[in-house]
């Protein structure tokens, strides 16, 4: 099993249900860096809105993104993995403003696959009803953004392996 060393903070992004909370810790373990769950940065009002099936507004997201960006800034040069939907370019720009060297791993998959996975998970506040708004909001990574797209078909281990392979372009040899 390969071990990469990266001073970058990796933001595992994508719509709800792509596996950010599953892949993020696996990726962090493979990279030998800490993991932070993006949902933990949400203020209680955001969680209440999402639990009620109400999509968040940009104004709702700014403090959340700033909190994630603050964590990423604190890990600059040390590396880390954090999950964040980071659906819009403006959200990713906000994260980059706080932590310019972040690298995004965009977990991608078909709506059908993601909805199926969401319908089988327990104990999460995001209802499948918000999936359409997530896909409508999603702006995939652009060529000038540091990041990679990784398909979420297969097991968590297979997805993590694809992410590790894709991240090689951003890694440095282990010391």
FIDRENKE-894869 format. One record per atom (N, C-alpha, C): atom name; x, y, z. Coordinates in steps of 0.02 Angstrom, whole numbers, plus 50000, padded with zeros to 5 digits. Example, Ala and Ser with C-alpha at 12.3 -4.5 7.8 and 13.67 -1.06 7.14 Angstrom:
// FIDRENKE-894869
{'N',{50660,49716,50390}}
{'CA',{50615,49775,50390}}
{'C',{50660,49835,50390}}
{'N',{50642,49888,50354}}
{'CA',{50684,49947,50357}}
{'C',{50645,50002,50394}}
//
This chain:
// FIDRENKE-894869
{'N',{50042,49941,50000}}
{'CA',{50000,50000,50000}}
{'C',{50045,50062,50000}}
{'N',{50034,50106,49952}}
{'CA',{50076,50165,49946}}
{'C',{50059,50218,49998}}
{'N',{50108,50256,50018}}
{'CA',{50098,50311,50064}}
{'C',{50126,50373,50029}}
{'N',{50086,50423,50021}}
{'CA',{50109,50486,49992}}
{'C',{50119,50535,50048}}
{'N',{50162,50582,50037}}
{'CA',{50169,50637,50084}}
{'C',{50147,50700,50046}}
{'N',{50101,50736,50075}}
{'CA',{50080,50798,50044}}
{'C',{50073,50852,50096}}
{'N',{50103,50910,50084}}
{'CA',{50093,50966,50131}}
{'C',{50026,51001,50119}}
{'N',{49990,50979,50067}}
{'CA',{49927,51010,50050}}
{'C',{49871,50988,50096}}
{'N',{49821,51030,50101}}
{'CA',{49758,51009,50132}}
{'C',{49714,50988,50074}}
{'N',{49687,50928,50079}}
{'CA',{49643,50900,50028}}
{'C',{49571,50911,50051}}
{'N',{49532,50943,50008}}
{'CA',{49460,50952,50021}}
{'C',{49423,50900,49979}}
{'N',{49390,50853,50013}}
{'CA',{49350,50802,49980}}
{'C',{49281,50833,49969}}
{'N',{49263,50843,49906}}
{'CA',{49202,50881,49889}}
{'C',{49155,50839,49847}}
{'N',{49093,50863,49842}}
{'CA',{49043,50831,49800}}
{'C',{48974,50839,49832}}
{'N',{48924,50819,49794}}
{'CA',{48856,50824,49819}}
{'C',{48847,50776,49878}}
{'N',{48793,50786,49915}}
{'CA',{48777,50741,49971}}
{'C',{48772,50670,49945}}
{'N',{48797,50623,49984}}
{'CA',{48790,50553,49967}}
{'C',{48846,50524,49924}}
{'N',{48896,50564,49906}}
{'CA',{48950,50538,49865}}
{'C',{49001,50499,49906}}
{'N',{48998,50506,49972}}
{'CA',{49044,50469,50015}}
{'C',{49099,50511,50045}}
{'N',{49090,50576,50050}}
{'CA',{49142,50619,50077}}
{'C',{49163,50597,50148}}
{'N',{49113,50579,50189}}
{'CA',{49126,50560,50259}}
{'C',{49157,50491,50263}}
{'N',{49149,50450,50213}}
{'CA',{49180,50384,50211}}
{'C',{49250,50388,50181}}
{'N',{49256,50422,50125}}
{'CA',{49320,50425,50089}}
{'C',{49370,50472,50124}}
{'N',{49346,50527,50152}}
{'CA',{49390,50575,50185}}
{'C',{49436,50543,50238}}
{'N',{49408,50506,50287}}
{'CA',{49451,50475,50337}}
{'C',{49498,50422,50308}}
{'N',{49474,50384,50258}}
{'CA',{49517,50334,50226}}
{'C',{49575,50368,50191}}
{'N',{49561,50422,50156}}
{'CA',{49613,50460,50121}}
{'C',{49662,50490,50171}}
{'N',{49637,50518,50226}}
{'CA',{49680,50547,50277}}
{'C',{49727,50494,50306}}
{'N',{49699,50435,50319}}
{'CA',{49740,50380,50346}}
{'C',{49795,50361,50297}}
{'N',{49778,50357,50233}}
{'CA',{49828,50339,50183}}
{'C',{49881,50393,50176}}
{'N',{49861,50456,50185}}
{'CA',{49909,50512,50180}}
{'C',{49946,50524,50245}}
{'N',{49922,50495,50300}}
{'CA',{49955,50505,50364}}
{'C',{49944,50574,50393}}
{'N',{49884,50602,50381}}
{'CA',{49867,50669,50405}}
{'C',{49799,50668,50440}}
{'N',{49783,50719,50480}}
{'CA',{49718,50720,50514}}
{'C',{49660,50732,50466}}
{'N',{49601,50709,50488}}
{'CA',{49539,50719,50450}}
{'C',{49493,50762,50492}}
{'N',{49458,50809,50458}}
{'CA',{49407,50849,50490}}
{'C',{49342,50841,50451}}
{'N',{49288,50825,50486}}
{'CA',{49222,50816,50456}}
{'C',{49191,50885,50444}}
{'N',{49180,50901,50380}}
{'CA',{49152,50966,50362}}
{'C',{49085,50981,50394}}
{'N',{49043,50930,50403}}
{'CA',{48978,50942,50434}}
{'C',{48984,50969,50505}}
{'N',{49040,50953,50539}}
{'CA',{49050,50976,50608}}
{'C',{49061,51052,50611}}
{'N',{49076,51083,50555}}
{'CA',{49087,51155,50553}}
{'C',{49022,51194,50543}}
{'N',{48966,51160,50528}}
{'CA',{48902,51193,50518}}
{'C',{48875,51220,50585}}
{'N',{48851,51282,50585}}
{'CA',{48815,51305,50644}}
{'C',{48748,51268,50651}}
{'N',{48721,51264,50712}}
{'CA',{48658,51227,50722}}
{'C',{48601,51250,50677}}
{'N',{48598,51314,50660}}
{'CA',{48544,51339,50617}}
{'C',{48547,51307,50547}}
{'N',{48607,51295,50521}}
{'CA',{48614,51263,50456}}
{'C',{48589,51191,50459}}
{'N',{48608,51155,50511}}
{'CA',{48587,51085,50518}}
{'C',{48511,51082,50524}}
{'N',{48482,51128,50561}}
{'CA',{48409,51129,50568}}
{'C',{48375,51140,50501}}
{'N',{48402,51186,50461}}
{'CA',{48373,51199,50395}}
{'C',{48377,51137,50351}}
{'N',{48436,51105,50349}}
{'CA',{48444,51046,50306}}
{'C',{48401,50988,50330}}
{'N',{48396,50979,50396}}
{'CA',{48355,50926,50424}}
{'C',{48282,50935,50403}}
{'N',{48261,50998,50399}}
{'CA',{48192,51014,50379}}
{'C',{48182,51010,50303}}
{'N',{48237,50995,50266}}
{'CA',{48231,50990,50193}}
{'C',{48237,51056,50157}}
{'N',{48263,51107,50191}}
{'CA',{48271,51174,50162}}
{'C',{48343,51183,50139}}
{'N',{48354,51195,50075}}
{'CA',{48423,51206,50052}}
{'C',{48454,51268,50084}}
{'N',{48518,51265,50096}}
{'CA',{48554,51323,50123}}
{'C',{48563,51376,50069}}
{'N',{48564,51438,50091}}
{'CA',{48580,51494,50047}}
{'C',{48655,51506,50049}}
{'N',{48680,51546,50003}}
{'CA',{48750,51565,50006}}
{'C',{48766,51599,50072}}
{'N',{48721,51641,50096}}
{'CA',{48732,51677,50159}}
{'C',{48738,51627,50217}}
{'N',{48700,51572,50214}}
{'CA',{48706,51520,50265}}
{'C',{48774,51486,50262}}
{'N',{48801,51479,50202}}
{'CA',{48862,51441,50193}}
{'C',{48926,51480,50209}}
{'N',{48925,51547,50204}}
{'CA',{48988,51584,50213}}
{'C',{49022,51570,50280}}
{'N',{48987,51573,50338}}
{'CA',{49022,51559,50401}}
{'C',{49048,51488,50405}}
{'N',{49011,51441,50375}}
{'CA',{49033,51371,50373}}
{'C',{49097,51364,50332}}
{'N',{49098,51394,50273}}
{'CA',{49157,51391,50230}}
{'C',{49216,51426,50263}}
{'N',{49203,51482,50297}}
{'CA',{49257,51518,50332}}
{'C',{49286,51475,50387}}
{'N',{49244,51437,50422}}
{'CA',{49269,51393,50476}}
{'C',{49312,51337,50446}}
{'N',{49290,51307,50391}}
{'CA',{49330,51255,50357}}
{'C',{49395,51286,50332}}
{'N',{49390,51345,50301}}
{'CA',{49450,51378,50276}}
{'C',{49499,51393,50332}}
{'N',{49473,51411,50391}}
{'CA',{49517,51424,50448}}
{'C',{49554,51361,50470}}
{'N',{49518,51305,50470}}
{'CA',{49551,51241,50487}}
{'C',{49605,51225,50435}}
{'N',{49587,51232,50371}}
{'CA',{49635,51217,50318}}
{'C',{49696,51263,50322}}
{'N',{49685,51327,50337}}
{'CA',{49740,51374,50344}}
{'C',{49787,51352,50400}}
{'N',{49758,51328,50455}}
{'CA',{49798,51305,50512}}
{'C',{49838,51242,50496}}
{'N',{49819,51206,50446}}
{'CA',{49854,51144,50425}}
{'C',{49900,51156,50366}}
{'N',{49905,51218,50342}}
{'CA',{49948,51234,50284}}
{'C',{50019,51211,50297}}
{'N',{50047,51176,50249}}
{'CA',{50115,51151,50255}}
{'C',{50120,51087,50295}}
{'N',{50067,51069,50331}}
{'CA',{50066,51008,50372}}
{'C',{50025,50953,50339}}
{'N',{49976,50974,50300}}
{'CA',{49931,50927,50268}}
{'C',{49871,50910,50311}}
{'N',{49818,50890,50279}}
{'CA',{49757,50871,50313}}
{'C',{49705,50855,50260}}
{'N',{49651,50824,50282}}
{'CA',{49595,50810,50238}}
{'C',{49532,50835,50273}}
{'N',{49491,50871,50236}}
{'CA',{49427,50896,50263}}
{'C',{49374,50886,50210}}
{'N',{49314,50870,50233}}
{'CA',{49258,50863,50186}}
{'C',{49219,50928,50183}}
{'N',{49195,50944,50123}}
{'CA',{49153,51002,50112}}
{'C',{49120,50992,50044}}
{'N',{49056,51004,50040}}
{'CA',{49023,50996,49975}}
{'C',{49057,51040,49922}}
{'N',{49075,51102,49940}}
{'CA',{49111,51147,49894}}
{'C',{49081,51146,49824}}
{'N',{49015,51150,49821}}
{'CA',{48980,51140,49758}}
{'C',{48991,51194,49706}}
{'N',{49000,51256,49727}}
{'CA',{49008,51312,49681}}
{'C',{49081,51335,49678}}
{'N',{49099,51362,49621}}
{'CA',{49166,51391,49614}}
{'C',{49177,51445,49667}}
{'N',{49126,51485,49681}}
{'CA',{49133,51539,49731}}
{'C',{49148,51510,49800}}
{'N',{49121,51451,49816}}
{'CA',{49135,51420,49880}}
{'C',{49208,51396,49883}}
{'N',{49231,51366,49827}}
{'CA',{49300,51344,49825}}
{'C',{49348,51403,49826}}
{'N',{49329,51459,49793}}
{'CA',{49370,51519,49795}}
{'C',{49375,51545,49867}}
{'N',{49320,51540,49904}}
{'CA',{49321,51563,49974}}
{'C',{49368,51519,50015}}
{'N',{49367,51454,50004}}
{'CA',{49413,51409,50039}}
{'C',{49485,51425,50019}}
{'N',{49497,51436,49954}}
{'CA',{49565,51452,49931}}
{'C',{49589,51520,49958}}
{'N',{49543,51566,49970}}
{'CA',{49563,51631,49998}}
{'C',{49593,51621,50068}}
{'N',{49567,51574,50105}}
{'CA',{49593,51560,50172}}
{'C',{49654,51514,50170}}
{'N',{49653,51467,50123}}
{'CA',{49706,51416,50118}}
{'C',{49723,51406,50044}}
{'N',{49768,51448,50017}}
{'CA',{49781,51448,49945}}
{'C',{49805,51382,49915}}
{'N',{49835,51339,49955}}
{'CA',{49863,51278,49928}}
{'C',{49818,51217,49933}}
{'N',{49753,51227,49949}}
{'CA',{49709,51169,49952}}
{'C',{49704,51136,49884}}
{'N',{49693,51070,49886}}
{'CA',{49683,51029,49827}}
{'C',{49616,50995,49836}}
{'N',{49575,50995,49784}}
{'CA',{49508,50966,49788}}
{'C',{49506,50896,49758}}
{'N',{49472,50851,49792}}
{'CA',{49456,50785,49765}}
{'C',{49380,50785,49758}}
{'N',{49357,50792,49695}}
{'CA',{49285,50795,49681}}
{'C',{49260,50724,49671}}
{'N',{49219,50700,49718}}
{'CA',{49188,50634,49712}}
{'C',{49128,50641,49666}}
{'N',{49128,50603,49612}}
{'CA',{49076,50609,49561}}
{'C',{49041,50542,49551}}
{'N',{48978,50545,49531}}
{'CA',{48941,50484,49516}}
{'C',{48873,50502,49489}}
{'N',{48839,50452,49464}}
{'CA',{48772,50464,49436}}
{'C',{48723,50480,49492}}
{'N',{48671,50517,49474}}
{'CA',{48619,50534,49523}}
{'C',{48588,50471,49550}}
{'N',{48577,50422,49508}}
{'CA',{48545,50359,49529}}
{'C',{48587,50323,49582}}
{'N',{48652,50317,49570}}
{'CA',{48696,50284,49618}}
{'C',{48697,50322,49685}}
{'N',{48702,50387,49681}}
{'CA',{48707,50427,49743}}
{'C',{48641,50425,49781}}
{'N',{48585,50429,49747}}
{'CA',{48520,50425,49781}}
{'C',{48512,50357,49814}}
{'N',{48533,50305,49781}}
{'CA',{48529,50238,49810}}
{'C',{48570,50234,49873}}
{'N',{48630,50260,49872}}
{'CA',{48673,50259,49931}}
{'C',{48643,50300,49988}}
{'N',{48615,50358,49971}}
{'CA',{48585,50400,50022}}
{'C',{48525,50366,50055}}
{'N',{48487,50328,50016}}
{'CA',{48427,50296,50043}}
{'C',{48444,50240,50092}}
{'N',{48507,50217,50092}}
{'CA',{48527,50163,50136}}
{'C',{48568,50186,50197}}
{'N',{48584,50251,50201}}
{'CA',{48624,50272,50259}}
{'C',{48578,50294,50315}}
{'N',{48603,50288,50375}}
{'CA',{48564,50305,50434}}
{'C',{48598,50360,50474}}
{'N',{48557,50399,50509}}
{'CA',{48584,50447,50556}}
{'C',{48614,50509,50525}}
{'N',{48595,50526,50464}}
{'CA',{48622,50587,50432}}
{'C',{48565,50636,50421}}
{'N',{48580,50700,50430}}
{'CA',{48527,50750,50427}}
{'C',{48506,50769,50357}}
{'N',{48544,50751,50306}}
{'CA',{48529,50772,50237}}
{'C',{48480,50724,50204}}
{'N',{48419,50747,50191}}
{'CA',{48370,50703,50158}}
{'C',{48384,50697,50083}}
{'N',{48363,50641,50053}}
{'CA',{48373,50632,49981}}
{'C',{48335,50685,49941}}
{'N',{48284,50716,49971}}
{'CA',{48245,50767,49936}}
{'C',{48289,50826,49916}}
{'N',{48345,50838,49950}}
{'CA',{48388,50894,49933}}
{'C',{48439,50877,49879}}
{'N',{48439,50815,49856}}
{'CA',{48489,50795,49806}}
{'C',{48482,50834,49740}}
{'N',{48420,50847,49719}}
{'CA',{48410,50885,49657}}
{'C',{48440,50955,49663}}
{'N',{48430,50988,49721}}
{'CA',{48459,51055,49729}}
{'C',{48535,51052,49731}}
{'N',{48562,50998,49758}}
{'CA',{48635,50990,49759}}
{'C',{48663,50985,49688}}
{'N',{48632,50942,49647}}
{'CA',{48655,50934,49577}}
{'C',{48644,50998,49538}}
{'N',{48590,51034,49551}}
{'CA',{48577,51097,49516}}
{'C',{48629,51150,49533}}
{'N',{48654,51148,49595}}
{'CA',{48703,51197,49619}}
{'C',{48774,51179,49596}}
{'N',{48788,51115,49587}}
{'CA',{48855,51091,49574}}
{'C',{48887,51124,49512}}
{'N',{48946,51152,49523}}
{'CA',{48989,51177,49470}}
{'C',{49054,51137,49473}}
{'N',{49064,51090,49426}}
{'CA',{49123,51048,49430}}
{'C',{49188,51089,49429}}
{'N',{49241,51058,49452}}
{'CA',{49306,51091,49451}}
{'C',{49322,51116,49381}}
{'N',{49352,51174,49378}}
{'CA',{49373,51203,49315}}
{'C',{49447,51188,49305}}
{'N',{49471,51192,49242}}
{'CA',{49541,51175,49227}}
{'C',{49593,51214,49268}}
{'N',{49576,51275,49289}}
{'CA',{49625,51314,49327}}
{'C',{49622,51301,49402}}
{'N',{49581,51254,49424}}
{'CA',{49576,51238,49495}}
{'C',{49618,51176,49510}}
{'N',{49657,51179,49565}}
{'CA',{49697,51122,49585}}
{'C',{49651,51068,49612}}
{'N',{49645,51014,49576}}
{'CA',{49602,50961,49599}}
{'C',{49593,50907,49547}}
{'N',{49558,50854,49568}}
{'CA',{49546,50796,49526}}
{'C',{49475,50772,49537}}
{'N',{49446,50741,49487}}
{'CA',{49381,50709,49492}}
{'C',{49392,50635,49500}}
{'N',{49354,50604,49547}}
{'CA',{49361,50533,49561}}
{'C',{49291,50502,49561}}
{'N',{49282,50451,49519}}
{'CA',{49218,50417,49515}}
{'C',{49206,50376,49578}}
{'N',{49142,50377,49603}}
{'CA',{49126,50343,49665}}
{'C',{49096,50273,49656}}
{'N',{49100,50247,49596}}
{'CA',{49078,50178,49586}}
{'C',{49128,50132,49620}}
{'N',{49103,50078,49651}}
{'CA',{49147,50030,49683}}
{'C',{49149,50037,49758}}
{'N',{49195,50001,49788}}
{'CA',{49201,50000,49861}}
{'C',{49238,50062,49886}}
{'N',{49230,50079,49950}}
{'CA',{49268,50135,49977}}
{'C',{49344,50128,49967}}
{'N',{49369,50067,49972}}
{'CA',{49440,50056,49961}}
{'C',{49461,50070,49889}}
{'N',{49418,50049,49841}}
{'CA',{49433,50063,49771}}
{'C',{49431,50138,49756}}
{'N',{49382,50172,49784}}
{'CA',{49376,50245,49774}}
{'C',{49437,50280,49803}}
{'N',{49457,50260,49864}}
{'CA',{49515,50290,49897}}
{'C',{49578,50278,49855}}
{'N',{49585,50218,49828}}
{'CA',{49644,50203,49786}}
{'C',{49645,50248,49724}}
{'N',{49587,50258,49693}}
{'CA',{49583,50303,49635}}
{'C',{49603,50374,49655}}
{'N',{49580,50396,49714}}
{'CA',{49597,50463,49737}}
{'C',{49672,50469,49750}}
{'N',{49701,50418,49781}}
{'CA',{49773,50419,49793}}
{'C',{49812,50424,49727}}
{'N',{49792,50384,49678}}
{'CA',{49825,50386,49613}}
{'C',{49820,50456,49582}}
{'N',{49760,50485,49586}}
{'CA',{49749,50551,49556}}
{'C',{49788,50605,49592}}
{'N',{49798,50598,49658}}
{'CA',{49833,50648,49698}}
{'C',{49909,50647,49688}}
{'N',{49934,50596,49655}}
{'CA',{50007,50592,49644}}
{'C',{50034,50655,49611}}
{'N',{49993,50687,49570}}
{'CA',{50016,50748,49535}}
{'C',{50029,50805,49583}}
{'N',{50001,50800,49644}}
{'CA',{50008,50855,49692}}
{'C',{50052,50837,49751}}
{'N',{50082,50778,49750}}
{'CA',{50120,50756,49809}}
{'C',{50194,50768,49800}}
{'N',{50227,50764,49857}}
{'CA',{50300,50767,49858}}
{'C',{50324,50700,49886}}
{'N',{50384,50680,49868}}
{'CA',{50410,50617,49897}}
{'C',{50414,50622,49973}}
{'N',{50399,50567,50006}}
{'CA',{50405,50566,50079}}
{'C',{50478,50577,50098}}
{'N',{50488,50612,50152}}
{'CA',{50557,50627,50173}}
{'C',{50587,50567,50209}}
//
